Amino acid sequence: MSAVILAVFGGFEAADRARLALIHDGFPTDRVELTARLEPGSAGLEPGGSQRERFSQYFHVLFGRGEEAEQSQRLTQLLIEHSAAAVAVLPRGDIEIRRALELLSQAHPRELLRHDLERHLLEFASSSHEAPWIRSFWVKPGPDEPECIYCRLFPGSAHETHAA
């Protein structure tokens, strides 16, 4: 498993607000997961006969190595017996790690767990710049050049917009 940030909340509503804050901030929905008795999310798809077994398996996948292995049972107990809820974020790179930690901290979780944040695979889903780089990309056509960038890159190739 790669980098994971897991926030545990006292109830479903607080966790759902935190999940929505992350999504509204731009985190992809497939990298933000809410797990609760009311809404098991990905944990509900794990193999197991009971919800407890499925939750335990889900958390074992997130925290199943070394000293973290005991986390799966503790987290399962919190969700099943104490109606807690958890939001897991699978960040891609330093920028998303910092932003996820900031947003989750603002939501006041009961606890915030981190896994492999220092050893995450560097993915370039986020830019280190404040503005998107595409704003800096501008093609200025000359008098005899087409305005379509596709036509400039592939002269003589017709495409749907310019097909005869």
C-alpha positions in Angstrom: 0.0 0.0 0.0 1.2 3.5 -0.7 0.9 6.7 1.4 -2.3 6.8 3.4 -3.7 9.5 5.7 -6.6 8.3 7.9 -8.7 10.5 10.1 -11.0 9.0 12.7 -14.1 11.0 13.7 -16.6 10.5 16.5 -19.5 10.1 14.1 -20.6 9.7 10.5 -21.7 13.4 9.9 -18.3 14.8 10.8 -16.5 12.3 8.6 -18.8 13.0 5.7 -18.2 16.8 6.0 -14.4 16.1 6.0 -14.8 13.9 2.9 -16.8 16.5 1.1 -14.3 19.2 2.0 -11.5 17.1 0.4 -13.6 16.5 -2.7 -14.6 20.1 -3.1 -10.9 21.0 -2.8 -10.1 18.8 -5.8 -9.2 15.4 -4.4 -10.4 12.7 -6.8 -13.3 10.7 -5.4 -11.4 7.4 -5.9 -8.7 8.6 -3.5 -11.0 9.7 -0.7 -12.8 6.9 1.1 -15.3 7.1 4.0 -15.8 4.0 6.1 -18.6 3.8 8.7 -21.2 1.3 9.8 -23.8 3.4 7.9 -21.7 3.6 4.8 -19.0 0.9 4.6 -17.5 2.1 1.3 -14.6 0.0 0.0 -14.5 -1.9 3.3 -17.9 -3.3 2.5 -16.4 -5.0 -0.6 -13.7 -6.8 1.4 -14.1 -10.6 1.9 -15.6 -11.7 5.2 -18.8 -13.0 6.7 -19.5 -10.0 9.0 -19.0 -6.3 8.8 -16.4 -6.6 11.6 -14.4 -9.0 9.5 -14.7 -6.8 6.4 -13.6 -3.7 8.3 -10.7 -5.5 9.9 -9.5 -6.7 6.5 -9.9 -3.2 5.0 -7.8 -1.6 7.8 -5.3 -4.5 7.6 -4.7 -3.6 3.9 -4.0 0.0 5.0 -2.0 -0.7 8.1 -1.0 -4.3 8.0 2.7 -4.1 8.3 5.0 -4.2 11.3 4.0 -2.2 14.3 0.9 -0.8 12.5 -0.7 -4.3 12.2 -2.6 -3.8 15.5 -4.3 -0.7 14.1 -6.7 -2.7 12.1 -8.3 -4.3 15.1 -8.4 -1.1 17.1 -9.9 0.9 14.2 -12.5 -1.9 13.6 -13.5 -1.7 17.2 -13.9 2.1 17.1 -16.2 1.9 14.0 -18.2 -1.1 15.0 -18.6 -0.6 18.8 -18.3 3.2 19.1 -20.0 4.3 15.9 -16.9 6.2 14.8 -16.2 6.9 11.1 -13.0 7.1 9.2 -11.9 9.1 6.1 -8.9 7.6 4.3 -7.0 9.8 1.7 -4.5 8.2 -0.7 -2.4 11.3 -1.6 -0.2 11.6 -4.6 2.9 13.6 -3.8 3.9 16.2 -1.2 1.4 18.9 -2.2 -1.6 16.6 -1.8 -0.1 15.2 1.5 0.2 18.8 2.9 -3.3 19.8 1.7 -5.0 16.6 3.0 -3.4 17.0 6.4 -4.5 20.6 6.5 -8.1 19.9 5.6 -8.4 16.9 7.8 -6.9 18.8 10.8 -9.4 21.6 10.2 -12.2 19.0 10.5 -11.1 18.2 14.1 -10.7 14.4 13.9 -10.5 12.2 17.0 -7.1 11.0 15.7 -5.1 11.4 12.5 -3.0 8.4 11.4 -0.2 8.6 8.8 1.3 5.7 6.8 4.3 5.8 4.5 4.0 9.6 3.9 7.8 9.9 3.8 8.2 7.0 1.4 5.4 7.8 -1.1 5.9 7.3 -4.7 6.4 10.7 -6.4 3.5 11.2 -8.7 2.9 14.3 -10.6 -0.8 14.8 -10.2 -0.2 18.1 -8.6 2.0 21.0 -9.7 4.3 22.8 -7.3 3.1 26.1 -8.8 0.1 28.0 -7.6 -1.3 28.5 -11.1 -1.8 25.7 -13.7 1.1 25.5 -16.2 -1.4 25.4 -19.1 -2.0 29.1 -18.6 1.6 29.7 -19.7 1.1 27.8 -22.9 0.1 30.1 -25.7 0.3 29.6 -29.5 0.2 32.7 -31.5 -0.6 32.0 -35.1 1.2 33.8 -37.9 -0.6 35.1 -41.0 -0.4 31.8 -42.9 -0.6 29.4 -39.9 -3.7 27.7 -38.6 -5.1 28.6 -35.3 -5.8 25.0 -34.4 -2.9 23.5 -32.4 -3.6 20.0 -33.8 -3.3 21.3 -37.3 0.0 23.0 -36.4 1.4 19.9 -34.8 0.2 17.6 -37.6 0.1 19.5 -40.9 -1.9 17.9 -43.6 -3.9 15.7 -41.1 -7.6 16.2 -41.1 -9.6 15.8 -37.9 -13.2 16.1 -36.9 -13.2 19.8 -36.5 -11.7 20.5 -39.9 -12.7 17.4 -41.9 -14.1 18.2 -45.3 
